Amino acid sequence: NACVDFIPRSKCGELINLCKGISLKRESDHLVFIKTTDLDSVDFECALSKGVNEIAGASVVILYDCDHAPSDKECYLSLTLSQDAINGNLIARSRRDGDVILQGKMTKKVKKLMCERKIPSHLRAKIPIICDDNGIVAIPEVALRDGAKGKDIRLDFYR
């Protein structure tokens, strides 16, 4: 049986395709059953405007300074940002190779931060990266750029 052989010999990140669109993937210290379609990479970029912003590629709704919460979704995170720390417009985009964020006066790789926070690799592509003209401002549930925290701008994230 493929699963019996896979379990003891697999390394982190390895996966095997099972039947009916299901895969078995080794994460750091456990195994996860995943819909094979969830492994597809997602590429999205959306300018955020005040109000409701649906980010289809990430299956997320971002409310930007708005109180009209979607009734069919649950808020999982709220961020408040400083307008003074934002240069230009905010966008939500997918993660890219080589992404870095300024945190603790150091440039940190987004991939490494997501690994440290044990975010499963198949979910990382769906986390919206919030950017301005200077680069990454925030990564929900992962990191906030130095100096970005404030009280002027509110972003609420719904799934």
Accessible surface in RSA format (square Angstrom, percent):
REM  Atomic radii and reference values for relative SASA: ProtOr
REM  Chains: A
REM  Algorithm: Lee & Richards
REM  Probe-radius: 1.40
REM  Slices: 20
REM RES _ NUM      All-atoms   Total-Side   Main-Chain    Non-polar    All polar
REM                ABS   REL    ABS   REL    ABS   REL    ABS   REL    ABS   REL
RES ASN A   1   137.73  95.0  79.71  77.0  58.02 139.7  32.09  77.2 105.64 102.1
RES ALA A   2    63.82  58.7  48.34  74.6  15.47  35.2  55.32  77.9   8.49  22.5
RES CYS A   3    31.66  23.9  31.66  35.3   0.00   0.0  14.14  35.8  17.52  18.9
RES VAL A   4    99.72  65.6  93.90  85.0   5.83  14.0  95.85  83.3   3.87  10.5
RES ASP A   5    87.73  61.4  81.56  81.2   6.17  14.6  22.50  52.9  65.23  65.1
RES PHE A   6     1.47   0.7   1.47   0.9   0.00   0.0   1.47   0.9   0.00   0.0
RES ILE A   7    75.83  43.1  75.56  56.3   0.26   0.6  75.56  54.4   0.26   0.7
RES PRO A   8   109.71  80.0  70.00  63.8  39.70 144.3  79.49  65.6  30.22 187.8
RES ARG A   9   141.69  59.5 119.76  61.0  21.93  52.2  70.32  96.1  71.37  43.3
RES SER A  10    14.78  12.5   0.00   0.0  14.78  34.0   0.00   0.0  14.78  20.7
RES LYS A  11   149.61  73.0 145.42  89.2   4.19  10.0  97.04  87.3  52.57  56.0
RES CYS A  12    88.61  67.0  59.67  66.6  28.94  68.0  29.46  74.7  59.15  63.8
RES GLY A  13    39.07  48.2   0.00   N/A  39.07  48.2  23.09  63.4  15.98  35.8
RES GLU A  14    63.77  36.6  57.28  43.3   6.49  15.4  35.94  69.5  27.83  22.7
RES LEU A  15    66.60  37.1  42.25  30.2  24.35  61.2  42.25  29.7  24.35  65.5
RES ILE A  16    32.97  18.8  28.23  21.0   4.74  11.4  32.97  23.7   0.00   0.0
RES ASN A  17   107.03  73.8  79.85  77.2  27.18  65.5  25.01  60.2  82.02  79.3
RES LEU A  18    55.60  31.0  28.48  20.4  27.12  68.2  36.71  25.8  18.89  50.8
RES CYS A  19    91.04  68.9  82.35  91.8   8.69  20.4  40.36 102.2  50.68  54.6
RES LYS A  20   194.49  94.9 151.79  93.1  42.70 101.7 111.98 100.8  82.52  87.9
RES GLY A  21    45.12  55.6   0.00   N/A  45.12  55.6  31.74  87.1  13.38  30.0
RES ILE A  22    58.69  33.4  58.69  43.7   0.00   0.0  58.69  42.3   0.00   0.0
RES SER A  23     0.00   0.0   0.00   0.0   0.00   0.0   0.00   0.0   0.00   0.0
RES LEU A  24     3.03   1.7   3.03   2.2   0.00   0.0   3.03   2.1   0.00   0.0
RES LYS A  25    17.10   8.3  17.10  10.5   0.00   0.0   0.13   0.1  16.96  18.1
RES ARG A  26    44.52  18.7  44.52  22.7   0.00   0.0   6.95   9.5  37.57  22.8
RES GLU A  27    11.61   6.7  11.61   8.8   0.00   0.0   2.47   4.8   9.14   7.5
RES SER A  28    66.83  56.5  40.27  53.7  26.56  61.2  37.48  79.8  29.35  41.1
RES ASP A  29   111.33  78.0  81.51  81.1  29.81  70.5  40.11  94.4  71.21  71.0
RES HIS A  30    86.78  47.4  81.15  56.4   5.63  14.4  71.14  73.3  15.64  18.2
RES LEU A  31    56.34  31.4  31.44  22.5  24.90  62.6  31.45  22.1  24.90  67.0
RES VAL A  32    32.33  21.3  28.82  26.1   3.51   8.4  32.33  28.1   0.00   0.0
RES PHE A  33   138.57  69.3 113.73  70.4  24.84  64.6 114.12  69.2  24.45  70.0
RES ILE A  34     7.29   4.1   2.01   1.5   5.28  12.7   7.29   5.2   0.00   0.0
RES LYS A  35   130.07  63.5 126.31  77.5   3.77   9.0  69.30  62.4  60.77  64.7
RES THR A  36    48.05  34.2  47.69  48.4   0.35   0.8  45.61  61.3   2.43   3.7
RES THR A  37    99.49  70.8  87.82  89.0  11.67  27.8  78.55 105.5  20.94  31.7
RES ASP A  38    51.91  36.4  48.93  48.7   2.98   7.1   6.25  14.7  45.67  45.5
RES LEU A  39    51.38  28.6  24.80  17.7  26.57  66.8  26.78  18.8  24.60  66.2
RES ASP A  40    94.22  66.0  82.67  82.3  11.55  27.3  31.01  73.0  63.22  63.0
RES SER A  41   107.23  90.6  78.67 105.0  28.55  65.8  44.30  94.3  62.93  88.2
RES VAL A  42    37.04  24.4  26.32  23.8  10.73  25.9  28.52  24.8   8.52  23.1
RES ASP A  43   130.16  91.2  99.15  98.7  31.01  73.3  36.11  85.0  94.05  93.8
RES PHE A  44    24.01  12.0  13.89   8.6  10.11  26.3  23.18  14.1   0.83   2.4
RES GLU A  45   105.89  60.8  72.58  54.9  33.32  79.3  25.51  49.3  80.38  65.6
RES CYS A  46    40.68  30.8  34.98  39.0   5.70  13.4  15.97  40.5  24.72  26.7
RES ALA A  47    72.34  66.5  55.19  85.2  17.15  39.0  55.19  77.7  17.15  45.4
RES LEU A  48    12.21   6.8   0.00   0.0  12.21  30.7   0.06   0.0  12.15  32.7
RES SER A  49    70.50  59.6  65.38  87.3   5.12  11.8  47.03 100.1  23.48  32.9
RES LYS A  50   148.41  72.4 120.80  74.1  27.60  65.7  77.63  69.9  70.78  75.4
RES GLY A  51    18.91  23.3   0.00   N/A  18.91  23.3  18.20  49.9   0.71   1.6
RES VAL A  52    77.84  51.2  48.41  43.8  29.43  70.9  48.41  42.1  29.43  79.8
RES ASN A  53     9.37   6.5   4.72   4.6   4.65  11.2   4.65  11.2   4.72   4.6
RES GLU A  54   131.75  75.6 109.33  82.7  22.42  53.4  27.87  53.9 103.88  84.8
RES ILE A  55     4.46   2.5   1.61   1.2   2.85   6.9   3.92   2.8   0.54   1.5
RES ALA A  56    95.73  88.0  67.85 104.7  27.89  63.4  78.43 110.4  17.31  45.8
RES GLY A  57    20.41  25.2   0.00   N/A  20.41  25.2  14.52  39.8   5.90  13.2
RES ALA A  58     3.72   3.4   0.00   0.0   3.72   8.5   0.00   0.0   3.72   9.8
RES SER A  59    71.61  60.5  54.27  72.4  17.34  39.9  43.73  93.1  27.88  39.1
RES VAL A  60     7.54   5.0   4.28   3.9   3.27   7.9   4.32   3.8   3.22   8.7
RES VAL A  61     6.22   4.1   6.22   5.6   0.00   0.0   6.22   5.4   0.00   0.0
RES ILE A  62     0.00   0.0   0.00   0.0   0.00   0.0   0.00   0.0   0.00   0.0
RES LEU A  63     1.08   0.6   0.95   0.7   0.13   0.3   0.95   0.7   0.13   0.4
RES TYR A  64    24.12  11.3  24.12  13.7   0.00   0.0   4.21   3.2  19.91  24.5
RES ASP A  65    54.23  38.0  25.45  25.3  28.78  68.0  20.98  49.4  33.25  33.2
RES CYS A  66    15.61  11.8   7.13   8.0   8.48  19.9   7.92  20.1   7.69   8.3
RES ASP A  67   118.73  83.2  89.28  88.9  29.45  69.6  36.14  85.0  82.59  82.4
RES HIS A  68   143.93  78.7 134.52  93.5   9.41  24.1  90.95  93.7  52.98  61.6
RES ALA A  69    57.33  52.7  34.48  53.2  22.85  52.0  34.62  48.8  22.70  60.1
RES PRO A  70    29.84  21.7  15.56  14.2  14.28  51.9  26.59  21.9   3.26  20.2
RES SER A  71   123.20 104.1  79.18 105.7  44.03 101.4  56.73 120.8  66.47  93.1
RES ASP A  72   118.54  83.0  79.86  79.5  38.68  91.5  48.71 114.6  69.83  69.6
RES LYS A  73    74.68  36.4  55.55  34.1  19.13  45.5  19.87  17.9  54.81  58.4
RES GLU A  74   133.61  76.7 128.37  97.1   5.24  12.5  48.67  94.1  84.94  69.3
RES CYS A  75    51.68  39.1  30.43  33.9  21.25  49.9  17.66  44.7  34.03  36.7
RES TYR A  76    51.80  24.2  21.41  12.2  30.39  79.1  25.44  19.1  26.36  32.5
RES LEU A  77    43.20  24.1  37.39  26.7   5.81  14.6  42.74  30.0   0.47   1.3
RES SER A  78    63.97  54.1  40.64  54.2  23.33  53.8  27.43  58.4  36.54  51.2
RES LEU A  79    27.94  15.6  25.77  18.4   2.17   5.4  27.94  19.6   0.00   0.0
RES THR A  80    44.63  31.7  42.45  43.0   2.17   5.2  33.78  45.4  10.84  16.4
RES LEU A  81     0.00   0.0   0.00   0.0   0.00   0.0   0.00   0.0   0.00   0.0
RES SER A  82    19.64  16.6  19.64  26.2   0.00   0.0   7.68  16.4  11.96  16.8
RES GLN A  83    91.57  51.2  88.54  64.7   3.03   7.2  41.18  87.6  50.39  38.2
RES ASP A  84   142.10  99.5 105.77 105.3  36.33  85.9  35.33  83.1 106.77 106.5
RES ALA A  85    26.70  24.5   9.32  14.4  17.38  39.5  20.86  29.4   5.85  15.5
RES ILE A  86    18.54  10.6   2.45   1.8  16.09  38.8   2.92   2.1  15.62  42.4
RES ASN A  87    70.68  48.7  67.22  65.0   3.46   8.3  14.33  34.5  56.35  54.5
RES GLY A  88    43.95  54.2   0.00   N/A  43.95  54.2  23.63  64.8  20.33  45.5
RES ASN A  89   115.93  79.9 108.56 104.9   7.37  17.7  18.40  44.3  97.53  94.3
RES LEU A  90     3.56   2.0   0.80   0.6   2.76   6.9   0.80   0.6   2.76   7.4
RES ILE A  91    40.63  23.1  40.63  30.3   0.00   0.0  40.63  29.3   0.00   0.0
RES ALA A  92     0.00   0.0   0.00   0.0   0.00   0.0   0.00   0.0   0.00   0.0
RES ARG A  93    18.62   7.8  18.62   9.5   0.00   0.0   0.19   0.3  18.43  11.2
RES SER A  94     2.32   2.0   2.32   3.1   0.00   0.0   0.76   1.6   1.56   2.2
RES ARG A  95    71.67  30.1  51.49  26.2  20.18  48.1   6.31   8.6  65.36  39.6
RES ARG A  96   114.26  48.0 105.15  53.6   9.12  21.7  51.21  70.0  63.06  38.2
RES ASP A  97   153.50 107.5 120.71 120.1  32.79  77.5  42.72 100.5 110.78 110.5
RES GLY A  98    69.07  85.2   0.00   N/A  69.07  85.2  39.76 109.1  29.31  65.6
RES ASP A  99    17.16  12.0  10.13  10.1   7.03  16.6   4.46  10.5  12.70  12.7
RES VAL A 100    64.22  42.3  55.11  49.9   9.10  21.9  55.11  47.9   9.10  24.7
RES ILE A 101     3.12   1.8   0.00   0.0   3.12   7.5   3.12   2.2   0.00   0.0
RES LEU A 102    80.18  44.7  75.35  53.9   4.82  12.1  75.46  53.0   4.72  12.7
RES GLN A 103    36.88  20.6  36.88  27.0   0.00   0.0  15.67  33.4  21.21  16.1
RES GLY A 104    52.13  64.3   0.00   N/A  52.13  64.3  37.10 101.8  15.03  33.7
RES LYS A 105   188.28  91.9 161.41  99.0  26.87  64.0 107.41  96.7  80.87  86.1
RES MET A 106   119.69  62.0 114.53  75.8   5.16  12.3  87.77  74.6  31.92  42.3
RES THR A 107    90.45  64.3  63.09  64.0  27.35  65.2  34.87  46.8  55.58  84.0
RES LYS A 108    69.96  34.1  65.98  40.5   3.97   9.5  29.13  26.2  40.83  43.5
RES LYS A 109   136.14  66.4 133.18  81.7   2.96   7.1  76.73  69.1  59.41  63.3
RES VAL A 110     0.26   0.2   0.26   0.2   0.00   0.0   0.26   0.2   0.00   0.0
RES LYS A 111   132.25  64.5 130.13  79.8   2.12   5.1  73.07  65.8  59.18  63.0
RES LYS A 112   127.95  62.4 123.55  75.8   4.40  10.5  71.22  64.1  56.74  60.4
RES LEU A 113     5.69   3.2   5.69   4.1   0.00   0.0   5.69   4.0   0.00   0.0
RES MET A 114     0.00   0.0   0.00   0.0   0.00   0.0   0.00   0.0   0.00   0.0
RES CYS A 115    60.74  45.9  48.31  53.9  12.43  29.2  23.60  59.8  37.14  40.1
RES GLU A 116   102.46  58.8  71.86  54.4  30.60  72.9  44.17  85.4  58.30  47.6
RES ARG A 117   100.37  42.1  75.20  38.3  25.17  59.9  32.79  44.8  67.58  41.0
RES LYS A 118   146.85  71.6 123.26  75.6  23.59  56.2  90.26  81.2  56.59  60.3
RES ILE A 119    23.38  13.3  21.53  16.0   1.85   4.5  22.74  16.4   0.64   1.7
RES PRO A 120    36.18  26.4  33.53  30.6   2.64   9.6  36.18  29.9   0.00   0.0
RES SER A 121    37.11  31.4  26.14  34.9  10.97  25.3  25.70  54.7  11.41  16.0
RES HIS A 122    28.91  15.8  17.27  12.0  11.64  29.8  12.18  12.5  16.73  19.5
RES LEU A 123    83.23  46.4  82.40  59.0   0.82   2.1  82.40  57.9   0.82   2.2
RES ARG A 124    24.73  10.4  24.73  12.6   0.00   0.0   0.18   0.2  24.55  14.9
RES ALA A 125    26.10  24.0  24.79  38.3   1.30   3.0  25.84  36.4   0.26   0.7
RES LYS A 126    61.16  29.8  58.17  35.7   2.99   7.1  27.12  24.4  34.04  36.3
RES ILE A 127    17.98  10.2  17.02  12.7   0.97   2.3  17.98  13.0   0.00   0.0
RES PRO A 128     0.65   0.5   0.65   0.6   0.00   0.0   0.65   0.5   0.00   0.0
RES ILE A 129     0.00   0.0   0.00   0.0   0.00   0.0   0.00   0.0   0.00   0.0
RES ILE A 130     0.00   0.0   0.00   0.0   0.00   0.0   0.00   0.0   0.00   0.0
RES CYS A 131     5.24   4.0   5.24   5.8   0.00   0.0   4.14  10.5   1.10   1.2
RES ASP A 132    12.24   8.6   0.00   0.0  12.24  28.9   2.09   4.9  10.15  10.1
RES ASP A 133   109.25  76.5  71.77  71.4  37.49  88.6  24.07  56.7  85.18  85.0
RES ASN A 134   101.13  69.7  65.12  62.9  36.01  86.7  21.69  52.2  79.44  76.8
RES GLY A 135    30.17  37.2   0.00   N/A  30.17  37.2  29.35  80.5   0.82   1.8
RES ILE A 136     8.35   4.7   3.59   2.7   4.76  11.5   3.59   2.6   4.76  12.9
RES VAL A 137     0.00   0.0   0.00   0.0   0.00   0.0   0.00   0.0   0.00   0.0
RES ALA A 138     0.23   0.2   0.23   0.4   0.00   0.0   0.23   0.3   0.00   0.0
RES ILE A 139     2.27   1.3   0.00   0.0   2.27   5.5   0.01   0.0   2.26   6.1
RES PRO A 140     1.08   0.8   0.57   0.5   0.51   1.9   1.08   0.9   0.00   0.0
RES GLU A 141    92.66  53.2  59.93  45.3  32.73  77.9  32.44  62.7  60.23  49.2
RES VAL A 142    10.60   7.0   0.00   0.0  10.60  25.5   2.01   1.8   8.59  23.3
RES ALA A 143    11.65  10.7   0.00   0.0  11.65  26.5   7.22  10.2   4.43  11.7
RES LEU A 144    40.62  22.6  34.53  24.7   6.09  15.3  34.53  24.3   6.09  16.4
RES ARG A 145    26.57  11.2  24.03  12.2   2.55   6.1  15.49  21.2  11.09   6.7
RES ASP A 146    52.20  36.6  34.65  34.5  17.54  41.5  27.12  63.8  25.08  25.0
RES GLY A 147    63.70  78.6   0.00   N/A  63.70  78.6  42.32 116.1  21.38  47.9
RES ALA A 148     0.04   0.0   0.00   0.0   0.04   0.1   0.00   0.0   0.04   0.1
RES LYS A 149   145.75  71.1 128.50  78.8  17.26  41.1  95.99  86.4  49.76  53.0
RES GLY A 150    18.27  22.5   0.00   N/A  18.27  22.5  15.90  43.6   2.37   5.3
RES LYS A 151   190.71  93.0 160.56  98.5  30.15  71.8 104.33  93.9  86.38  92.0
RES ASP A 152    86.06  60.3  57.85  57.6  28.21  66.7  17.81  41.9  68.25  68.1
RES ILE A 153     4.02   2.3   3.45   2.6   0.57   1.4   4.02   2.9   0.00   0.0
RES ARG A 154    81.66  34.3  81.08  41.3   0.58   1.4  34.78  47.5  46.88  28.4
RES LEU A 155     0.00   0.0   0.00   0.0   0.00   0.0   0.00   0.0   0.00   0.0
RES ASP A 156     9.80   6.9   9.80   9.7   0.00   0.0   2.44   5.7   7.35   7.3
RES PHE A 157     0.00   0.0   0.00   0.0   0.00   0.0   0.00   0.0   0.00   0.0
RES TYR A 158    23.39  10.9  23.39  13.3   0.00   0.0   5.82   4.4  17.58  21.7
RES ARG A 159   135.45  56.9 114.61  58.4  20.84  49.6  62.70  85.7  72.75  44.1
END  Absolute sums over single chains surface
CHAIN  1 A     9321.8       7165.8       2156.0       4847.8       4474.0
END  Absolute sums over all chains
TOTAL          9321.8       7165.8       2156.0       4847.8       4474.0
